[in-house]
Amino acid sequence: MAVLSTHNLSVIKRDRLLFEQVNLSVDSGSLLYVKGPNGAGKTSLLRVLTGLVEPEDGVVFYQGENIKSCIELYSESLVYFGHKLGINSSLSAVENLRYWCDSHQVVVNTSIIYQILEKLNLVGLEDIPVANLSAGQQRRTALARFWLKDHAKLWILDEPFTALDTQGIKVLSDKLTDYLSNGGAVIMTSHQMLELDYPTQELTLEYRI
């Protein structure tokens, strides 16, 4: 059974039909790469898949059940990374991640958070306000959630490589490959060429006038 699937999804935004009758299915260990030009509806599709936005028509299923009927279980099984980082600039990286864990029922020792931030090349920056970090460093802080919740069944990522340097891209790519190899499912978009050493399904959305 698919981890996530849809039936005839249609989305309208500002009176413009972005896409219609989109059917997709993502199994454990599968990567779905959503492609398309700006304005085609990639972000809107991901937000519908997370349950944050209602589609104009169609249904999203988590393990065969309408996500509306199992939203709590679905939320526990999901990590979503959108355009907005969802971090408080006045808090440190550790404080932000501690708050995120507490809000998402992720039980983890603070020492583990430090270890993850070290993997993300943020040594020495863990305890200063993230407002003082570069855009790439702030993004790596937010991406640490995937290390903290790698037991989730599904990751949905919207442009995760933006503002990352070459090393950051490699660290995240390796993490995605490891997660997929261990049975996780991933749906993602990226303006950059996807260079994961892993089989990839593709869904291309067209811009509609």
C-alpha positions as CSV (number, residue, x, y, z in Angstrom):
1,M,0.0,0.0,0.0
2,A,1.2,3.5,-0.9
3,V,2.4,5.7,1.9
4,L,0.8,8.7,0.2
5,S,-1.5,8.8,-2.8
6,T,-4.0,11.2,-4.4
7,H,-7.1,10.9,-6.5
8,N,-8.0,13.6,-9.1
9,L,-6.5,16.6,-7.2
10,S,-7.4,20.0,-8.5
11,V,-6.3,23.3,-7.1
12,I,-7.4,26.9,-7.9
13,K,-5.5,29.9,-6.7
14,R,-6.6,33.5,-7.2
15,D,-9.2,32.3,-9.7
16,R,-6.6,30.5,-11.8
17,L,-6.6,26.7,-12.2
18,L,-3.1,25.6,-11.3
19,F,-3.6,21.9,-12.0
20,E,-6.4,19.3,-12.2
21,Q,-6.9,15.6,-11.8
22,V,-3.4,15.0,-10.5
23,N,-3.0,11.4,-9.4
24,L,0.2,10.3,-7.7
25,S,1.4,7.4,-5.5
26,V,4.5,7.2,-3.3
27,D,5.6,4.0,-1.7
28,S,8.1,3.3,1.1
29,G,11.6,3.8,-0.2
30,S,10.4,6.0,-3.2
31,L,11.3,9.5,-4.2
32,L,8.9,11.7,-6.2
33,Y,10.4,14.7,-7.8
34,V,7.9,17.4,-8.6
35,K,9.0,19.6,-11.5
36,G,7.6,22.6,-13.4
37,P,8.1,26.3,-14.0
38,N,7.3,29.0,-11.5
39,G,3.6,29.4,-11.1
40,A,2.8,25.9,-12.1
41,G,1.6,25.0,-8.6
42,K,4.4,23.0,-7.1
43,T,4.3,24.6,-3.7
44,S,0.5,24.6,-3.7
45,L,0.5,20.8,-4.5
46,L,2.9,20.2,-1.6
47,R,0.8,22.2,0.8
48,V,-2.3,20.3,-0.2
49,L,-0.4,17.0,0.3
50,T,0.5,18.1,3.9
51,G,-3.1,19.0,4.7
52,L,-2.4,22.7,5.1
53,V,-4.5,23.6,2.1
54,E,-7.8,22.2,0.9
55,P,-7.9,21.2,-2.8
56,E,-10.7,22.4,-5.0
57,D,-11.4,18.8,-5.8
58,G,-9.9,15.4,-5.1
59,V,-8.6,13.5,-2.1
60,V,-5.2,12.8,-0.4
61,F,-4.7,9.4,1.2
62,Y,-2.2,8.3,3.8
63,Q,-1.8,4.6,3.8
64,G,-5.2,4.3,2.0
65,E,-7.1,6.5,4.4
66,N,-8.3,10.1,3.7
67,I,-5.9,12.4,5.6
68,K,-8.9,14.3,6.9
69,S,-9.9,11.1,8.9
70,C,-6.4,10.5,10.3
71,I,-4.8,13.9,10.4
72,E,-3.2,13.4,13.9
73,L,-1.6,10.1,12.8
74,Y,-0.6,11.6,9.5
75,S,1.0,14.7,11.2
76,E,3.1,12.4,13.5
77,S,4.3,10.5,10.4
78,L,5.3,13.5,8.4
79,V,8.0,16.1,8.3
80,Y,7.3,19.1,6.0
81,F,9.9,21.7,5.0
82,G,8.4,24.7,3.2
83,H,9.6,28.0,1.9
84,K,9.3,29.6,5.3
85,L,11.9,28.2,7.7
86,G,9.7,28.3,10.7
87,I,12.4,29.4,13.1
88,N,12.4,32.3,15.6
89,S,15.3,34.6,14.8
90,S,15.7,35.7,18.4
91,L,16.3,32.2,19.6
92,S,19.4,30.1,19.1
93,A,19.6,27.1,16.9
94,V,19.4,24.7,19.9
95,E,16.4,26.6,21.4
96,N,14.6,26.6,18.0
97,L,15.1,22.8,17.6
98,R,14.3,22.1,21.2
99,Y,11.0,24.0,20.8
100,W,10.3,22.2,17.5
101,C,10.9,18.8,19.1
102,D,8.6,19.6,22.0
103,S,5.9,20.8,19.6
104,H,6.1,17.7,17.5
105,Q,6.3,15.0,20.2
106,V,9.9,14.2,19.3
107,V,11.7,12.9,22.4
108,V,15.4,13.7,22.1
109,N,18.2,14.7,24.5
110,T,19.7,18.1,23.9
111,S,23.1,16.6,23.5
112,I,21.8,14.9,20.3
113,I,20.7,18.3,18.9
114,Y,24.3,19.5,19.4
115,Q,25.6,16.4,17.6
116,I,23.2,17.0,14.6
117,L,24.2,20.7,14.4
118,E,27.9,19.5,14.3
119,K,27.0,17.3,11.3
120,L,25.5,20.3,9.7
121,N,28.7,22.4,10.2
122,L,27.2,24.7,12.8
123,V,29.8,24.1,15.5
124,G,30.2,27.2,17.6
125,L,27.0,28.7,16.3
126,E,24.6,26.5,18.3
127,D,23.8,29.0,21.1
128,I,23.7,32.4,19.4
129,P,20.5,34.0,18.0
130,V,19.8,32.6,14.5
131,A,19.3,36.2,13.4
132,N,23.1,36.5,13.5
133,L,23.6,33.5,11.1
134,S,23.8,33.6,7.3
135,A,20.9,32.5,5.2
136,G,22.6,29.1,4.6
137,Q,23.3,28.6,8.2
138,Q,19.7,29.4,9.1
139,R,18.5,26.9,6.5
140,R,20.8,24.2,7.9
141,T,19.3,24.9,11.4
142,A,15.8,24.3,10.0
143,L,16.9,21.2,8.0
144,A,18.1,19.6,11.3
145,R,14.5,18.5,11.8
146,F,15.1,15.7,9.3
147,W,17.8,14.2,11.5
148,L,15.6,14.7,14.5
149,K,12.6,12.9,13.0
150,D,14.2,10.4,10.6
151,H,11.7,7.8,11.9
152,A,8.9,9.6,10.1
153,K,7.4,7.7,7.2
154,L,7.2,10.7,4.8
155,W,9.3,13.8,4.2
156,I,7.9,16.6,2.0
157,L,10.5,19.2,1.0
158,D,10.0,22.4,-1.0
159,E,13.3,23.7,-2.5
160,P,15.4,22.3,0.3
161,F,18.8,23.1,-1.4
162,T,18.2,26.8,-1.7
163,A,21.0,28.9,-0.1
164,L,23.1,25.8,0.7
165,D,26.7,25.7,-0.2
166,T,28.3,22.6,-1.9
167,Q,29.0,20.9,1.4
168,G,25.5,21.6,2.7
169,I,24.0,20.1,-0.5
170,K,26.1,17.0,-0.1
171,V,25.2,16.5,3.5
172,L,21.5,16.8,2.8
173,S,21.7,14.6,-0.3
174,D,23.4,11.9,1.7
175,K,20.8,12.1,4.4
176,L,18.0,11.9,1.8
177,T,19.6,8.8,0.2
178,D,20.1,7.2,3.6
179,Y,16.5,7.9,4.6
180,L,15.1,6.5,1.3
181,S,17.3,3.4,1.5
182,N,15.8,2.7,5.0
183,G,12.3,2.8,3.7
184,G,11.3,6.4,4.0
185,A,9.2,8.1,1.3
186,V,10.1,11.6,-0.1
187,I,8.2,14.1,-2.2
188,M,10.2,17.2,-3.1
189,T,10.8,20.1,-5.5
190,S,14.1,21.7,-6.4
191,H,15.1,24.4,-8.9
192,Q,18.6,22.9,-8.9
193,M,19.5,19.7,-10.8
194,L,18.6,16.8,-8.6
195,E,21.8,14.7,-8.3
196,L,20.8,11.9,-5.8
197,D,22.2,8.5,-6.4
198,Y,18.8,7.0,-6.1
199,P,15.9,6.0,-8.5
200,T,13.6,8.9,-9.0
201,Q,10.0,9.2,-10.1
202,E,9.0,12.5,-11.7
203,L,5.8,14.5,-11.8
204,T,5.8,17.6,-14.1
205,L,3.3,20.4,-13.7
206,E,2.6,22.7,-16.6
207,Y,2.0,26.4,-16.3
208,R,-1.6,27.2,-17.2
209,I,-2.6,30.6,-18.5
